[in-house]
Amino acid sequence: MSMRKTMFLFFVLGFAFAASPAAPQGFKSLVNQGNELFKKGDYKKALDLYHQAEADQPENPELYYNIGSALYKEGKYEEATDRLQKSFVTQDIKYEAMAHYNLGDVYFKAGDYQNAIKSFQKSLELNPDDIDAKYNLELARKRLKEQLKPEQNKNNQQKQNQQDQQKQDQDQQDKNKQDQKQEQQNKQDQQKKNEQKQQQQVSQNEMSKEDAERILNALKDDEEEVQKDVRRLQGPSTYEGNDW
């Protein structure tokens, strides 16, 4: 899809001159010559003549319109926008609709699809039957959608990356908390094991002492029994007197 035609108001200029007998002949001649050059595609020379005519009538809205149109053709969109906006000062609704139409073209060529849409909509408000304005409006909407899509994808990707990073950070925090909790639990378990081991060692030491005392007592008892057995085997002692 491509843009439909750009509208020019040469006939409006001619009408304005016919309705204004006071318009200087030099002014009309310069504008007419400029229009002929414009038709031939020599926009630079047409601009030169329009600017010369502007010296005679610097506030002429129709001249603003043709200057803006020529600037548009020269690719000077910012200057064209300024002149076309100044051309809105008119009582002719059809003329104003065409001015908004051409301004929409300027915005479209500059890639400013939002303002292009506004200009085409304004043109259609003034001239609802303009098929070209309807076509260009839909085309501008399509281009705006295409223009915004990469930006939306970029924003969605940035949002997804941010969410992924937040999730990763949260997962790491949860892991750190779990690791700390596990480490603390391990310390507590190890401390408990150490305490139990110490208690076992103390208990073993106490049992060993008791066993030692029991064994000593048993040995003592056994010794006494052995002494008794020895005395019994020796029998009663006798006195045989002196051997003299």
Backbone as CSV, one residue per row, in Angstrom:
resi,resn,N_x,N_y,N_z,CA_x,CA_y,CA_z,C_x,C_y,C_z
1,MET,0.839,-1.198,0.000,0.000,0.000,0.000,0.874,1.248,0.000
2,SER,0.501,2.239,-0.764,1.253,3.485,-0.828,0.298,4.654,-0.638
3,MET,0.883,5.830,-0.364,0.072,7.020,-0.142,-0.665,7.419,-1.415
4,ARG,-1.883,7.919,-1.214,-2.612,8.475,-2.339,-2.075,9.881,-2.648
5,LYS,-2.608,10.501,-3.652,-2.112,11.783,-4.155,-2.094,12.866,-3.080
6,THR,-1.192,13.826,-3.305,-1.152,15.033,-2.493,-1.954,16.111,-3.232
7,MET,-2.746,16.845,-2.487,-3.630,17.836,-3.118,-2.957,19.212,-3.128
8,PHE,-3.128,19.937,-4.222,-2.597,21.291,-4.326,-3.714,22.248,-4.712
9,LEU,-3.572,23.495,-4.299,-4.670,24.452,-4.425,-4.352,25.592,-5.382
10,PHE,-3.860,25.228,-6.562,-3.576,26.277,-7.528,-4.864,27.032,-7.881
11,PHE,-5.944,26.270,-7.990,-7.211,26.917,-8.348,-7.688,27.835,-7.232
12,VAL,-7.346,27.484,-5.983,-7.735,28.339,-4.863,-6.991,29.661,-4.949
13,LEU,-5.713,29.586,-5.285,-4.952,30.813,-5.446,-5.562,31.685,-6.550
14,GLY,-5.903,31.034,-7.661,-6.495,31.786,-8.761,-7.805,32.426,-8.343
15,PHE,-8.593,31.687,-7.573,-9.865,32.214,-7.100,-9.638,33.392,-6.167
16,ALA,-8.621,33.267,-5.308,-8.336,34.340,-4.362,-7.908,35.598,-5.108
17,PHE,-7.153,35.424,-6.152,-6.699,36.603,-6.896,-7.866,37.261,-7.620
18,ALA,-8.733,36.426,-8.209,-9.877,36.984,-8.947,-10.796,37.753,-8.010
19,ALA,-10.900,37.252,-6.773,-11.796,37.899,-5.810,-11.140,39.097,-5.156
20,SER,-9.860,39.309,-5.420,-9.153,40.393,-4.767,-8.483,41.267,-5.818
21,PRO,-9.221,42.220,-6.403,-8.673,43.068,-7.460,-7.460,43.870,-6.998
22,ALA,-7.349,44.039,-5.662,-6.254,44.844,-5.144,-4.935,44.101,-5.145
23,ALA,-4.963,42.782,-5.440,-3.738,41.998,-5.426,-2.791,42.508,-6.496
24,PRO,-1.535,42.771,-6.149,-0.590,43.303,-7.142,-0.392,42.323,-8.279
25,GLN,-0.240,42.886,-9.503,-0.044,42.028,-10.660,1.260,41.249,-10.540
26,GLY,2.283,41.849,-9.931,3.550,41.158,-9.754,3.396,39.934,-8.867
27,PHE,2.592,40.050,-7.830,2.338,38.934,-6.921,1.691,37.782,-7.666
28,LYS,0.632,38.083,-8.417,-0.075,37.031,-9.156,0.827,36.387,-10.194
29,SER,1.614,37.184,-10.847,2.508,36.654,-11.866,3.541,35.706,-11.264
30,LEU,4.110,36.095,-10.121,5.108,35.248,-9.464,4.492,33.917,-9.034
31,VAL,3.292,33.985,-8.466,2.640,32.760,-7.999,2.295,31.856,-9.181
32,ASN,1.754,32.432,-10.258,1.398,31.631,-11.430,2.632,30.958,-12.036
33,GLN,3.730,31.707,-12.112,4.969,31.121,-12.635,5.447,29.982,-11.712
34,GLY,5.309,30.245,-10.419,5.690,29.207,-9.460,4.848,27.959,-9.619
35,ASN,3.556,28.156,-9.865,2.653,27.017,-10.049,3.046,26.196,-11.271
36,GLU,3.406,26.876,-12.364,3.806,26.165,-13.576,5.071,25.340,-13.332
37,LEU,6.026,25.932,-12.625,7.251,25.204,-12.301,6.945,24.019,-11.370
38,PHE,6.013,24.228,-10.462,5.616,23.154,-9.541,5.058,21.972,-10.329
39,LYS,4.193,22.275,-11.304,3.595,21.213,-12.122,4.670,20.426,-12.876
40,LYS,5.728,21.109,-13.259,6.816,20.453,-13.986,7.771,19.699,-13.056
41,GLY,7.563,19.834,-11.752,8.416,19.138,-10.793,9.648,19.906,-10.392
42,ASP,9.737,21.160,-10.781,10.887,21.992,-10.395,10.514,22.746,-9.119
43,TYR,10.546,22.015,-8.001,10.046,22.566,-6.747,10.963,23.644,-6.174
44,LYS,12.230,23.544,-6.417,13.171,24.526,-5.874,12.928,25.910,-6.492
45,LYS,12.802,25.963,-7.834,12.558,27.240,-8.493,11.161,27.766,-8.149
46,ALA,10.213,26.835,-8.009,8.864,27.251,-7.603,8.910,27.919,-6.236
47,LEU,9.690,27.349,-5.332,9.833,27.941,-4.003,10.433,29.342,-4.073
48,ASP,11.414,29.501,-4.924,12.037,30.827,-5.054,10.999,31.870,-5.455
49,LEU,10.139,31.514,-6.409,9.101,32.460,-6.860,8.049,32.691,-5.773
50,TYR,7.685,31.619,-5.048,6.711,31.777,-3.963,7.266,32.697,-2.877
51,HIS,8.538,32.561,-2.570,9.144,33.412,-1.536,9.198,34.877,-1.997
52,GLN,9.411,35.085,-3.303,9.390,36.459,-3.817,7.990,37.051,-3.677
53,ALA,6.984,36.210,-3.973,5.597,36.680,-3.852,5.248,36.939,-2.387
54,GLU,5.851,36.175,-1.507,5.583,36.312,-0.069,5.983,37.689,0.436
55,ALA,6.941,38.313,-0.208,7.364,39.648,0.213,6.237,40.661,0.051
56,ASP,5.355,40.408,-0.932,4.217,41.298,-1.148,3.053,40.980,-0.209
57,GLN,2.808,39.701,0.028,1.692,39.294,0.901,2.200,38.225,1.895
58,PRO,2.885,38.633,2.951,3.502,37.669,3.897,2.499,36.876,4.725
59,GLU,1.241,37.307,4.778,0.252,36.618,5.597,-0.798,35.903,4.753
60,ASN,-0.511,35.638,3.506,-1.492,35.022,2.614,-1.568,33.521,2.895
61,PRO,-2.706,33.009,3.411,-2.799,31.585,3.776,-2.681,30.660,2.573
62,GLU,-3.213,31.096,1.388,-3.111,30.252,0.199,-1.652,30.108,-0.230
63,LEU,-0.889,31.190,-0.094,0.525,31.129,-0.441,1.275,30.254,0.547
64,TYR,0.902,30.358,1.825,1.488,29.455,2.824,1.277,27.998,2.403
65,TYR,0.088,27.751,1.883,-0.244,26.380,1.494,0.675,25.884,0.383
66,ASN,0.848,26.702,-0.678,1.673,26.251,-1.798,3.156,26.183,-1.408
67,ILE,3.589,27.100,-0.561,4.978,27.033,-0.072,5.172,25.743,0.731
68,GLY,4.202,25.456,1.594,4.285,24.228,2.390,4.283,22.986,1.517
69,SER,3.476,23.002,0.466,3.409,21.852,-0.444,4.730,21.661,-1.174
70,ALA,5.335,22.775,-1.618,6.617,22.690,-2.318,7.724,22.223,-1.373
71,LEU,7.711,22.708,-0.146,8.694,22.262,0.843,8.538,20.765,1.117
72,TYR,7.312,20.310,1.159,7.034,18.883,1.335,7.666,18.071,0.212
73,LYS,7.492,18.546,-1.026,8.074,17.848,-2.177,9.602,17.858,-2.136
74,GLU,10.161,18.882,-1.526,11.618,18.973,-1.385,12.132,18.135,-0.216
75,GLY,11.219,17.524,0.543,11.615,16.693,1.678,11.930,17.475,2.929
76,LYS,11.567,18.757,2.939,11.801,19.612,4.112,10.538,19.604,4.974
77,TYR,10.359,18.498,5.682,9.085,18.237,6.352,8.801,19.183,7.518
78,GLU,9.831,19.547,8.261,9.601,20.427,9.411,9.141,21.811,8.949
79,GLU,9.795,22.353,7.918,9.392,23.651,7.382,8.021,23.553,6.727
80,ALA,7.778,22.449,6.040,6.487,22.266,5.385,5.362,22.244,6.414
81,THR,5.603,21.572,7.537,4.595,21.508,8.598,4.244,22.906,9.097
82,ASP,5.266,23.736,9.307,5.042,25.092,9.813,4.174,25.896,8.842
83,ARG,4.489,25.849,7.540,3.729,26.635,6.568,2.310,26.107,6.391
84,LEU,2.154,24.804,6.376,0.809,24.252,6.199,-0.087,24.562,7.398
85,GLN,0.489,24.561,8.588,-0.308,24.894,9.765,-0.770,26.352,9.720
86,LYS,0.075,27.226,9.186,-0.305,28.634,9.060,-1.397,28.829,8.008
87,SER,-1.504,27.876,7.102,-2.504,28.022,6.029,-3.919,27.696,6.494
88,PHE,-4.072,27.256,7.760,-5.403,26.900,8.260,-6.292,28.123,8.474
89,VAL,-5.711,29.306,8.480,-6.485,30.526,8.746,-7.286,30.882,7.487
90,THR,-8.434,30.280,7.360,-9.286,30.502,6.184,-10.742,30.218,6.535
91,GLN,-11.633,30.812,5.764,-13.074,30.579,5.946,-13.589,29.514,4.990
92,ASP,-12.734,29.016,4.116,-13.131,28.026,3.113,-12.923,26.627,3.686
93,ILE,-14.003,25.918,3.992,-13.919,24.602,4.627,-13.221,23.597,3.721
94,LYS,-13.547,23.635,2.425,-12.933,22.694,1.498,-11.420,22.920,1.442
95,TYR,-11.020,24.178,1.428,-9.604,24.522,1.397,-8.912,24.037,2.673
96,GLU,-9.568,24.244,3.802,-8.975,23.829,5.081,-8.845,22.305,5.142
97,ALA,-9.852,21.596,4.603,-9.788,20.130,4.583,-8.594,19.658,3.773
98,MET,-8.349,20.289,2.638,-7.222,19.901,1.805,-5.893,20.249,2.481
99,ALA,-5.869,21.335,3.250,-4.650,21.708,3.973,-4.332,20.658,5.029
100,HIS,-5.341,20.199,5.743,-5.135,19.134,6.729,-4.696,17.836,6.048
101,TYR,-5.255,17.591,4.879,-4.879,16.389,4.121,-3.389,16.423,3.786
102,ASN,-2.928,17.535,3.230,-1.523,17.634,2.862,-0.610,17.611,4.091
103,LEU,-1.062,18.200,5.177,-0.272,18.139,6.410,-0.153,16.695,6.886
104,GLY,-1.233,15.929,6.705,-1.163,14.503,7.039,-0.120,13.791,6.206
105,ASP,-0.022,14.170,4.928,1.002,13.593,4.056,2.400,13.905,4.579
106,VAL,2.586,15.152,5.001,3.901,15.562,5.526,4.268,14.732,6.748
107,TYR,3.333,14.615,7.687,3.592,13.817,8.890,3.874,12.358,8.526
108,PHE,3.127,11.856,7.559,3.303,10.461,7.149,4.713,10.248,6.602
109,LYS,5.146,11.130,5.710,6.477,11.000,5.124,7.576,11.111,6.183
110,ALA,7.315,11.881,7.223,8.291,12.056,8.298,8.263,10.894,9.294
111,GLY,7.328,9.962,9.097,7.226,8.826,10.013,6.467,9.130,11.285
112,ASP,5.818,10.304,11.331,5.019,10.691,12.501,3.572,10.261,12.237
113,TYR,3.320,8.975,12.422,2.020,8.429,12.035,0.884,8.865,12.958
114,GLN,1.203,9.147,14.199,0.154,9.598,15.119,-0.415,10.942,14.678
115,ASN,0.461,11.885,14.353,-0.028,13.190,13.885,-0.626,13.085,12.486
116,ALA,-0.114,12.164,11.684,-0.707,11.952,10.357,-2.160,11.510,10.506
117,ILE,-2.401,10.596,11.435,-3.762,10.119,11.686,-4.666,11.277,12.109
118,LYS,-4.167,12.130,13.016,-4.959,13.275,13.472,-5.299,14.214,12.318
119,SER,-4.320,14.447,11.441,-4.549,15.356,10.309,-5.563,14.785,9.326
120,PHE,-5.449,13.506,9.007,-6.416,12.886,8.090,-7.815,12.860,8.705
121,GLN,-7.881,12.612,10.010,-9.184,12.629,10.681,-9.816,14.020,10.611
122,LYS,-8.977,15.052,10.829,-9.501,16.426,10.753,-9.963,16.741,9.345
123,SER,-9.199,16.276,8.354,-9.597,16.495,6.959,-10.946,15.839,6.665
124,LEU,-11.155,14.636,7.194,-12.415,13.918,6.962,-13.578,14.553,7.728
125,GLU,-13.287,15.178,8.854,-14.355,15.894,9.564,-14.902,17.030,8.700
126,LEU,-13.989,17.678,7.949,-14.384,18.794,7.105,-14.895,18.339,5.746
127,ASN,-14.402,17.174,5.304,-14.832,16.645,3.997,-14.982,15.129,4.104
128,PRO,-16.093,14.657,4.649,-16.298,13.219,4.915,-16.271,12.331,3.680
129,ASP,-16.458,12.883,2.505,-16.524,12.073,1.282,-15.171,11.896,0.602
130,ASP,-14.105,12.359,1.215,-12.782,12.284,0.587,-12.240,10.855,0.694
131,ILE,-12.291,10.122,-0.418,-11.845,8.719,-0.430,-10.352,8.612,-0.179
132,ASP,-9.591,9.533,-0.752,-8.136,9.487,-0.572,-7.757,9.690,0.903
133,ALA,-8.442,10.582,1.580,-8.158,10.820,2.997,-8.482,9.575,3.826
134,LYS,-9.578,8.901,3.461,-9.944,7.667,4.162,-8.873,6.594,3.956
135,TYR,-8.424,6.481,2.717,-7.383,5.486,2.392,-6.103,5.769,3.176
136,ASN,-5.656,7.028,3.143,-4.421,7.386,3.816,-4.536,7.263,5.337
137,LEU,-5.727,7.496,5.857,-5.953,7.341,7.295,-5.730,5.893,7.710
138,GLU,-6.309,4.965,6.961,-6.144,3.549,7.280,-4.690,3.112,7.117
139,LEU,-4.028,3.656,6.092,-2.623,3.321,5.876,-1.765,3.842,7.023
140,ALA,-2.051,5.046,7.501,-1.301,5.611,8.623,-1.523,4.784,9.892
141,ARG,-2.739,4.330,10.088,-3.027,3.478,11.248,-2.240,2.169,11.166
142,LYS,-2.181,1.593,9.971,-1.439,0.351,9.778,0.048,0.562,10.058
143,ARG,0.596,1.664,9.520,2.011,1.938,9.734,2.313,2.212,11.209
144,LEU,1.405,2.884,11.896,1.609,3.152,13.324,1.646,1.839,14.098
145,LYS,0.750,0.928,13.752,0.718,-0.375,14.418,2.024,-1.121,14.191
146,GLU,2.516,-1.073,12.940,3.785,-1.728,12.628,4.944,-1.061,13.366
147,GLN,4.862,0.254,13.504,5.917,1.008,14.182,5.962,0.691,15.669
148,LEU,4.782,0.527,16.256,4.707,0.296,17.695,5.005,-1.154,18.067
149,LYS,4.822,-2.070,17.116,4.986,-3.488,17.417,6.383,-3.826,17.935
150,PRO,7.462,-3.394,17.236,8.801,-3.695,17.777,9.025,-3.090,19.157
151,GLU,8.492,-1.884,19.364,8.647,-1.237,20.665,7.895,-2.012,21.736
152,GLN,6.689,-2.488,21.374,5.920,-3.285,22.324,6.634,-4.590,22.631
153,ASN,7.203,-5.219,21.562,7.958,-6.453,21.770,9.172,-6.200,22.665
154,LYS,9.817,-5.055,22.434,10.978,-4.697,23.241,10.571,-4.505,24.698
155,ASN,9.446,-3.791,24.904,8.968,-3.568,26.272,8.570,-4.885,26.922
156,ASN,7.919,-5.764,26.128,7.525,-7.070,26.665,8.749,-7.893,27.041
157,GLN,9.786,-7.821,26.186,11.015,-8.569,26.469,11.708,-8.022,27.711
158,GLN,11.749,-6.693,27.822,12.350,-6.074,29.005,11.569,-6.462,30.261
159,LYS,10.242,-6.480,30.138,9.403,-6.867,31.273,9.648,-8.319,31.650
160,GLN,9.754,-9.184,30.611,10.013,-10.602,30.862,11.381,-10.801,31.498
161,ASN,12.380,-10.061,30.987,13.731,-10.151,31.561,13.734,-9.703,33.021
162,GLN,12.971,-8.639,33.290,12.892,-8.141,34.659,12.227,-9.166,35.574
163,GLN,11.158,-9.772,35.062,10.469,-10.792,35.851,11.375,-12.002,36.082
164,ASP,12.119,-12.398,35.028,13.041,-13.528,35.166,14.125,-13.226,36.186
165,GLN,14.635,-11.987,36.152,15.688,-11.596,37.091,15.153,-11.576,38.515
166,GLN,13.939,-11.054,38.676,13.320,-11.020,40.002,13.110,-12.435,40.544
167,LYS,12.665,-13.336,39.650,12.457,-14.724,40.054,13.791,-15.369,40.427
168,GLN,14.810,-15.091,39.617,16.135,-15.647,39.895,16.666,-15.134,41.232
169,ASP,16.480,-13.835,41.478,16.926,-13.254,42.747,16.161,-13.868,43.918
170,GLN,14.844,-14.049,43.727,14.036,-14.625,44.798,14.430,-16.072,45.063
171,ASP,14.672,-16.818,43.978,15.107,-18.210,44.126,16.441,-18.286,44.865
172,GLN,17.346,-17.360,44.543,18.645,-17.346,45.210,18.498,-16.995,46.687
173,GLN,17.619,-16.046,46.979,17.362,-15.684,48.373,16.775,-16.865,49.147
174,ASP,15.818,-17.546,48.506,15.210,-18.712,49.153,16.261,-19.806,49.382
175,LYS,17.126,-19.993,48.401,18.179,-21.004,48.526,19.144,-20.643,49.653
176,ASN,19.505,-19.347,49.713,20.418,-18.909,50.771,19.794,-19.116,52.147
177,LYS,18.500,-18.793,52.246,17.806,-18.995,53.516,17.767,-20.481,53.881
178,GLN,17.485,-21.322,52.873,17.424,-22.762,53.112,18.787,-23.308,53.507
179,ASP,19.837,-22.799,52.828,21.198,-23.244,53.155,21.569,-22.836,54.574
180,GLN,21.220,-21.608,54.938,21.502,-21.142,56.295,20.751,-21.974,57.331
181,LYS,19.485,-22.261,57.008,18.674,-23.069,57.915,19.259,-24.466,58.060
182,GLN,19.681,-25.050,56.929,20.263,-26.393,56.961,21.589,-26.393,57.712
183,GLU,22.369,-25.331,57.487,23.649,-25.230,58.188,23.437,-25.113,59.694
184,GLN,22.460,-24.324,60.087,22.154,-24.183,61.504,21.665,-25.501,62.099
185,GLN,20.849,-26.209,61.319,20.347,-27.505,61.781,21.486,-28.504,61.922
186,ASN,22.421,-28.462,60.952,23.575,-29.369,61.022,24.430,-29.078,62.249
187,LYS,24.598,-27.796,62.542,25.366,-27.419,63.725,24.689,-27.926,65.000
188,GLN,23.369,-27.752,65.041,22.631,-28.210,66.210,22.711,-29.732,66.345
189,ASP,22.576,-30.429,65.212,22.664,-31.896,65.236,24.050,-32.351,65.678
190,GLN,25.084,-31.671,65.180,26.447,-32.039,65.548,26.708,-31.754,67.022
191,GLN,26.190,-30.640,67.494,26.354,-30.298,68.901,25.654,-31.334,69.789
192,LYS,24.473,-31.751,69.351,23.727,-32.764,70.107,24.488,-34.086,70.135
193,LYS,25.062,-34.457,68.971,25.847,-35.691,68.910,27.057,-35.618,69.821
194,ASN,27.712,-34.461,69.829,28.882,-34.286,70.684,28.513,-34.411,72.154
195,GLU,27.382,-33.814,72.517,26.926,-33.893,73.910,26.610,-35.341,74.292
196,GLN,25.924,-36.048,73.370,25.602,-37.461,73.640,26.874,-38.295,73.772
197,LYS,27.848,-38.008,72.929,29.112,-38.749,72.985,29.832,-38.504,74.305
198,GLN,29.823,-37.247,74.730,30.460,-36.916,76.004,29.767,-37.630,77.160
199,GLN,28.424,-37.639,77.113,27.675,-38.333,78.162,27.999,-39.815,78.180
200,GLN,28.110,-40.403,76.979,28.458,-41.830,76.898,29.840,-42.091,77.482
201,GLN,30.788,-41.183,77.167,32.144,-41.353,77.686,32.154,-41.239,79.199
202,VAL,31.405,-40.265,79.717,31.330,-40.122,81.179,30.718,-41.360,81.803
203,SER,29.649,-41.863,81.176,28.991,-43.064,81.701,29.931,-44.258,81.645
204,GLN,30.676,-44.369,80.547,31.627,-45.475,80.432,32.715,-45.370,81.499
205,ASN,33.177,-44.156,81.736,34.201,-43.962,82.765,33.674,-44.331,84.138
206,GLU,32.454,-43.946,84.442,31.853,-44.278,85.735,31.684,-45.777,85.872
207,MET,31.231,-46.433,84.840,31.055,-47.889,84.883,32.394,-48.585,85.071
208,SER,33.373,-48.089,84.432,34.703,-48.698,84.572,35.199,-48.578,86.004
209,LYS,34.952,-47.466,86.654,35.369,-47.285,88.049,34.639,-48.248,88.957
210,GLU,33.338,-48.390,88.721,32.556,-49.327,89.529,33.041,-50.755,89.322
211,ASP,33.293,-51.062,88.017,33.791,-52.414,87.728,35.123,-52.657,88.413
212,ALA,35.971,-51.645,88.401,37.293,-51.800,89.041,37.151,-52.046,90.525
213,GLU,36.281,-51.314,91.204,36.061,-51.501,92.634,35.493,-52.887,92.917
214,ARG,34.567,-53.312,92.033,33.973,-54.628,92.209,35.016,-55.727,92.051
215,ILE,35.882,-55.535,91.069,36.931,-56.528,90.850,37.901,-56.560,92.022
216,LEU,38.267,-55.384,92.508,39.170,-55.329,93.666,38.549,-56.010,94.884
217,ASN,37.292,-55.735,95.077,36.604,-56.367,96.212,36.572,-57.884,96.044
218,ALA,36.292,-58.298,94.804,36.252,-59.738,94.540,37.620,-60.371,94.766
219,LEU,38.679,-59.697,94.343,40.036,-60.215,94.548,40.364,-60.294,96.046
220,LYS,39.911,-59.279,96.734,40.160,-59.268,98.179,39.471,-60.453,98.856
221,ASP,38.227,-60.692,98.420,37.500,-61.834,98.980,38.181,-63.135,98.616
222,ASP,38.632,-63.245,97.409,39.311,-64.467,96.962,40.596,-64.683,97.759
223,GLU,41.309,-63.617,98.030,42.559,-63.730,98.792,42.282,-64.275,100.200
224,GLU,41.235,-63.771,100.778,40.891,-64.235,102.110,40.541,-65.721,102.100
225,GLU,39.791,-66.124,101.064,39.421,-67.535,100.961,40.656,-68.395,100.755
226,VAL,41.608,-67.905,99.967,42.850,-68.679,99.744,43.617,-68.844,101.038
227,GLN,43.708,-67.798,101.823,44.425,-67.871,103.089,43.751,-68.887,104.018
228,LYS,42.461,-68.882,103.989,41.740,-69.850,104.830,42.056,-71.269,104.390
229,ASP,42.062,-71.468,103.069,42.357,-72.809,102.545,43.767,-73.230,102.917
230,VAL,44.677,-72.339,102.862,46.072,-72.662,103.220,46.157,-73.063,104.677
231,ARG,45.506,-72.388,105.535,45.568,-72.703,106.957,44.932,-74.053,107.241
232,ARG,43.868,-74.377,106.543,43.232,-75.662,106.770,44.151,-76.795,106.351
233,LEU,44.836,-76.629,105.273,45.736,-77.685,104.812,46.918,-77.889,105.757
234,GLN,47.352,-76.867,106.380,48.487,-76.971,107.303,48.072,-77.689,108.598
235,GLY,46.808,-77.721,108.923,46.328,-78.362,110.132,46.663,-77.547,111.372
236,PRO,46.261,-78.134,112.614,46.534,-77.383,113.864,48.027,-77.446,114.174
237,SER,48.581,-76.451,114.695,50.002,-76.415,115.073,50.216,-77.143,116.412
238,THR,51.384,-77.966,116.637,51.689,-78.686,117.902,52.988,-78.185,118.459
239,TYR,53.131,-78.350,119.784,54.363,-77.946,120.452,55.082,-79.191,120.910
240,GLU,56.212,-79.438,120.398,56.952,-80.652,120.712,57.987,-80.424,121.797
241,GLY,58.055,-79.317,122.317,58.991,-79.043,123.427,60.403,-78.845,122.923
242,ASN,61.310,-78.699,123.885,62.699,-78.446,123.560,63.420,-79.762,123.337
243,ASP,64.266,-79.775,122.376,65.043,-80.981,122.128,66.415,-80.809,122.777
244,TRP,66.458,-81.211,124.134,67.757,-81.134,124.774,68.179,-82.495,125.205
